Amino acid sequence: MFTVRCIVGTSAKYLRQGIKLQNRMSTSPHPVAAVCQVTATPDKQANFASCKQLVEEAKAGGASMVFLPEGFDYIGSSREETLTLSESLTGDTISQYAQLARKLEVWLSLGGFHERGHDWESDRRIYNSHIIINNKGDIVSVYRKSHLFDVELPEKGVSLKESAFTIPGPSLVSPVQTPIGKVGLGICYDLRFPELSVALQRHGAEILTYPSAFTVATGTAHWEVLLRARAIETQCFVLAAAQVGQHHEKRSSYGHALAVDPWGEVLADCGGGEPGMVLVEIDQEKVNRTRRNMPVQQHQRDTNFYQRLEET
């Protein structure tokens, strides 16, 4: 049985989602993950305060790992502001989160940090970096977003060119062993590339995570169906923290932070209205059972089979 609790808004109101609730998540026999939804602005300290409150509530609810979305540190209102506010991994922002993880003894997935590039002084470009911090406050993995969101959808009012100031990551990183299972790392637009999720699954991922700041237009059309597809094809849990609402006058996000199980069932949805989180049990046996009953990976042909087509 899965237990899901959704906490939204500043009042931490508990909402039923058609799934039986328990009074104390900490009594669960399975590890608990918290998938968060926030509304970041250019105010870094206000953003940290909001995220810190969610992490504290998640820990109180029994979570051993907390997932924050892309842009958890800030969402700038211009290219220049975005670049100016960026930091290195040794800067104040990551130091604050490392201290928080150590204090609460909780793992953190920081889903999209504006990290200054290695040649920052000469080219003023950044990485979009997904950082995993363990319960001792140590950085154990850094994945730099490999697929950059360069999209023009004039009929939808969407115009973003991430590559104008962001460096694409050089490679995928191996799944990370965490208290909730082996987590494979992606970020937002990576969700649209099934090759990435399949590669992570083949390297042992049991959980995929796509922290995001989806636009309202693309989120309405594609968010849930893409997350469910990635779960179904890899037979992994998929956890997707999200940005929601109005960040500044130029940008807003879709929300609907989701947790999806290996069968593709949506376990929890934070909705599209306000910040909050969902707490979900991660039952490793559900991954094993799904893969055992429908052994898709065993049925795959070798890589060369999919790369050659017989001419007609």
C-alpha positions in Angstrom: 0.0 0.0 0.0 1.2 3.5 -0.8 0.7 6.4 1.6 0.7 9.9 0.1 0.3 13.1 1.9 0.0 16.4 0.1 0.9 19.7 1.9 0.2 22.9 0.1 0.3 26.5 1.0 1.7 28.3 4.0 -1.0 26.7 6.3 0.4 23.2 5.6 -3.2 22.0 5.0 -3.5 18.3 4.5 -5.4 17.2 1.4 -6.8 13.8 0.6 -6.0 12.4 -2.8 -8.1 9.3 -2.9 -5.3 7.3 -1.1 -5.5 6.3 2.5 -3.6 8.6 4.8 -1.7 7.7 7.9 -1.1 10.0 10.8 2.7 9.4 10.9 4.7 8.8 7.7 7.7 8.0 9.9 6.2 4.7 10.8 6.2 3.5 7.2 8.2 0.3 6.5 9.4 1.9 3.2 11.6 5.0 2.8 9.8 8.3 2.2 10.6 10.9 -0.4 9.4 14.5 -0.4 8.7 16.1 -3.8 8.5 19.8 -3.6 6.9 22.7 -5.5 8.1 26.2 -5.1 7.7 29.7 -6.6 11.3 31.1 -6.9 11.9 34.8 -7.5 15.1 36.8 -8.0 15.3 37.1 -4.1 17.8 34.3 -3.2 17.3 34.6 0.6 13.5 34.5 0.4 13.8 31.5 -1.8 16.1 29.7 0.7 13.7 30.5 3.5 10.8 29.0 1.6 12.7 25.9 0.6 14.1 25.5 4.1 10.6 25.4 5.5 9.6 22.7 3.0 12.6 20.6 3.9 11.9 20.9 7.6 8.3 19.9 7.1 9.4 17.0 4.9 11.8 15.8 7.6 9.1 16.1 10.3 6.9 14.0 8.0 9.4 11.2 7.8 11.2 11.9 4.6 14.8 10.7 4.2 15.3 12.5 0.9 13.8 15.8 -0.3 13.6 16.9 -4.0 13.7 20.6 -4.9 13.0 21.9 -8.5 15.1 23.5 -11.2 15.8 27.1 -10.2 15.3 26.4 -6.5 18.1 29.1 -5.9 16.4 31.8 -8.0 14.7 32.6 -11.3 16.1 35.8 -12.7 14.1 38.4 -14.6 16.8 39.0 -17.3 19.9 37.4 -18.7 22.2 39.8 -16.8 20.4 39.2 -13.5 20.6 35.5 -14.0 24.3 35.6 -14.6 25.0 38.1 -11.8 23.2 36.0 -9.2 25.0 32.8 -10.1 27.6 31.2 -7.8 30.1 28.4 -7.6 29.5 25.1 -5.8 31.5 26.5 -2.9 29.4 29.7 -2.6 26.9 30.7 0.1 23.8 29.0 -1.4 25.2 25.4 -1.5 26.9 25.9 1.8 23.5 26.8 3.4 21.9 23.7 1.9 24.8 21.5 3.0 24.4 22.8 6.6 20.6 22.2 6.4 21.1 18.6 5.2 23.7 18.0 8.0 21.5 19.6 10.7 18.3 17.6 9.7 20.2 14.5 8.6 18.3 14.4 5.3 19.5 13.9 1.7 18.8 16.7 -0.7 18.2 16.8 -4.5 18.9 20.4 -5.6 17.4 20.2 -9.0 18.8 23.1 -11.0 21.5 25.3 -9.6 23.0 28.3 -11.5 26.6 27.2 -11.3 29.3 29.5 -12.7 31.3 27.8 -15.5 34.9 26.9 -15.2 35.9 29.9 -17.4 33.5 32.3 -15.8 35.9 35.2 -15.7 36.4 35.1 -19.4 33.1 34.0 -20.9 30.5 34.6 -18.1 28.5 31.4 -18.9 27.0 29.0 -16.4 25.9 25.4 -16.0 22.4 24.3 -14.9 23.5 21.8 -12.3 21.6 19.1 -10.3 23.4 18.5 -7.0 22.9 15.6 -4.6 23.9 16.3 -1.0 23.9 13.5 1.6 22.8 13.6 5.2 26.3 14.6 6.3 26.3 17.7 4.1 28.6 16.3 1.5 28.1 16.8 -2.3 28.0 13.2 -3.6 27.0 13.9 -7.3 26.7 16.8 -9.7 24.9 16.4 -13.1 25.1 19.3 -15.5 22.0 19.6 -17.8 22.9 18.2 -21.2 19.8 19.2 -23.2 19.3 23.0 -23.3 15.8 24.5 -23.8 16.0 26.6 -27.0 12.4 26.9 -28.1 10.3 29.4 -30.0 6.5 28.8 -29.8 5.1 32.2 -30.9 1.5 30.9 -30.9 1.9 29.8 -27.3 3.8 32.9 -26.1 7.0 30.9 -25.4 10.4 32.2 -26.3 13.4 30.9 -24.4 17.0 30.3 -25.4 18.9 28.6 -22.5 22.0 28.1 -24.6 22.5 31.9 -24.8 24.1 31.8 -21.4 24.3 28.1 -20.3 26.9 25.5 -21.2 25.6 22.0 -22.0 26.8 19.4 -19.6 29.6 17.1 -20.9 28.0 13.7 -19.9 25.4 11.8 -17.9 26.4 10.7 -14.4 25.9 7.3 -12.8 22.8 6.8 -10.6 23.4 7.7 -7.0 22.7 5.2 -4.2 20.5 7.0 -1.7 18.3 6.0 1.3 15.3 5.7 -1.1 17.1 3.7 -3.8 19.3 4.3 -6.8 18.5 7.8 -8.3 19.2 8.7 -11.9 19.6 12.4 -12.5 18.0 14.6 -15.2 16.8 18.2 -15.4 13.6 19.6 -17.0 14.1 19.5 -20.8 16.0 16.3 -20.4 12.6 14.7 -19.9 11.9 14.9 -23.6 14.9 12.5 -24.5 14.0 8.9 -23.7 17.6 7.9 -24.5 18.7 9.5 -21.3 16.2 7.7 -19.1 17.0 4.3 -20.7 20.7 4.9 -20.3 20.2 5.6 -16.6 18.0 2.6 -16.1 20.6 0.4 -17.8 23.1 1.7 -15.3 21.0 0.6 -12.3 18.5 3.5 -11.8 15.4 2.6 -9.8 14.2 6.1 -9.5 14.4 8.9 -12.1 14.1 12.5 -11.2 13.4 15.5 -13.4 13.3 18.7 -11.4 11.7 21.3 -13.6 10.4 24.8 -14.4 8.1 23.9 -17.2 6.3 26.8 -18.9 2.5 26.8 -18.6 2.0 26.1 -22.3 4.4 23.1 -22.5 3.4 21.8 -19.1 -0.3 21.8 -20.0 0.4 19.9 -23.2 3.1 17.5 -22.2 4.2 17.4 -18.5 2.2 14.5 -17.1 2.3 12.3 -20.3 6.1 12.6 -20.6 6.7 11.7 -16.9 4.4 8.7 -17.1 6.1 7.6 -20.4 9.5 7.7 -18.8 8.2 5.7 -15.8 6.6 3.1 -18.0 9.5 2.6 -20.4 12.1 2.2 -17.7 9.9 0.7 -15.0 11.3 3.2 -12.5 9.7 5.5 -10.0 9.7 9.1 -11.4 9.9 12.0 -9.0 9.5 15.5 -10.5 9.8 18.6 -8.3 8.4 21.7 -10.0 8.3 25.5 -10.1 4.8 27.0 -9.9 3.1 30.3 -10.4 4.5 33.8 -11.2 8.2 34.3 -10.7 8.3 37.9 -12.0 6.4 39.8 -14.7 8.2 38.0 -17.5 7.8 34.3 -16.4 5.5 31.8 -14.8 5.6 28.0 -14.4 3.1 25.2 -14.7 3.6 23.4 -11.3 2.0 20.0 -10.8 5.0 18.4 -9.1 4.4 14.7 -9.6 5.3 11.3 -8.2 4.8 8.4 -10.6 5.2 4.7 -9.9 6.9 2.0 -12.2 3.6 1.1 -13.7 3.0 4.7 -14.8 0.4 5.5 -12.2 0.4 9.0 -10.8 0.7 8.7 -7.0 0.6 12.3 -6.1 0.2 15.8 -7.8 0.9 19.1 -6.0 -1.5 20.9 -8.4 -0.9 24.1 -10.3 -1.8 26.7 -7.7 0.8 27.2 -5.0 3.9 25.9 -3.3 3.8 22.7 -1.3 5.0 19.1 -1.4 4.0 15.5 -1.6 5.4 12.7 0.6 5.5 9.3 -1.0 6.7 5.9 0.0 9.2 4.3 -2.3 8.5 0.5 -2.3 11.5 -1.1 -3.9 9.6 -4.3 -4.3 7.2 -2.6 -6.7 10.1 -1.9 -9.1 11.3 -5.5 -8.8 7.8 -6.9 -9.3 7.0 -4.7 -12.3 10.2 -5.7 -14.0 9.8 -9.4 -13.1 6.2 -9.5 -14.4 6.9 -7.6 -17.6 10.6 -8.2 -18.3 11.0 -5.4 -21.0 14.7 -5.0 -20.5 15.3 -8.7 -21.2 13.3 -8.4 -24.4 15.4 -5.6 -25.8 17.6 -6.4 -28.8 21.2 -5.3 -28.9 22.0 -1.7 -29.7 23.0 -2.4 -33.3 19.6 -3.8 -34.0 17.9 -0.4 -33.4 20.5 1.4 -35.5 20.1 -0.4 -38.7 17.1 -0.5 -40.9 16.5 -2.8 -43.8 16.1 -0.9 -47.0 12.9 -1.6 -48.9 
